[in-house]
């Protein structure tokens, strides 16, 4: 089995044990810095509409992030951090 499968399987076992009251689950916390959404989008070379579509959000949501009226959180923040490190990750991953 792959490392990813083994990690997921271990996490599920821990979650079941925790649900049954048999010990604490392991909690992994990752500190993700506040993303500069406009800079991240610019690094991809995509327009606002193209970038919003590529990450599955409405253009209005992207505009709110870029103008700092709202902040991305949860999975969107993780995805933006990944794009910041590798601007072509979305296109490469989804086009394969």
N, C-alpha and C positions, 0 to 999 in steps of 0.2 A: 504494500500500500504506500501511497505518497505521504510525504511529511504533512501536507495540508489535511489529508484525510485523517491521519493519526491525531493531529491537533484538534480537529473538529470532534472526532470521536471522544477524545479525552475530555473536552469541554462539555459534551453532552453527558458523559458519565458523572462529572462533577456536579452538573446542574441537577441531574436526577437524585444524586446522593443528598444534595442540599435540600431539594424539595421533600425528601423523605426524612429530613431532620438528622442526617448522618454526617455532620461535619460542614465546615464552611467551604464555600466555593472560592476558587481563586479569581480575584478581580484584577484585571489588567487595565491600567489607566495610562493613556498616552496624552501628553501635553502637546496640543496643536496650536501654534501661534496664530494670532489674528491675521487672516489672509488679506493681501492687497489684491482684490479681485480684478480691478482694472489692469494692473500690471500683469497678473497671471493671464488674463484674456489676451492682452497685447502680445505676450510671449508666444501664443499659439498662432498668431496671424489671422485669427478669425474675427469676423464682425460680431457685434453684440448679438444679433439674431442667430447667427451660425453657432456661436459659442453656447448660447442659452439652449438651443436645440440639442447640441452635442452632449450636454450634461443633464438634459431632461428637466429643465426649469423654464418657466415663462420668461419672456424678455423683460417684463416689468419687474420680476424678482431680481434678475441680474442687474437691472438699472438701480434698484434699491440698494443692492450690495455695493455696486460701484460708487454710488454717491453717498454711501455710508448712512443711509436712512434706516437700514436694517443690516443685521449680520447673519451670515450663513452659520448654521450650527449642525451638529450631528454628522450624518453621512456626507452632506454637501461640503462641510468643512474639511473632512478627510479627503474627499475627491479633489478639492481645490489644492490641498497640500501636495497630493500626488502629482497634479498637473504642474504645480510650481516647480517640482523637481524634474519632471519629464513632460514638457509641453505637448508631445505627440502621443502620450499614453492612451488617450481616449480613442483617437482615430486608429492607431495601430491595433489596439485591443478589439475594437468593434468591427474593423474591416477584415479581420482574419477569419 
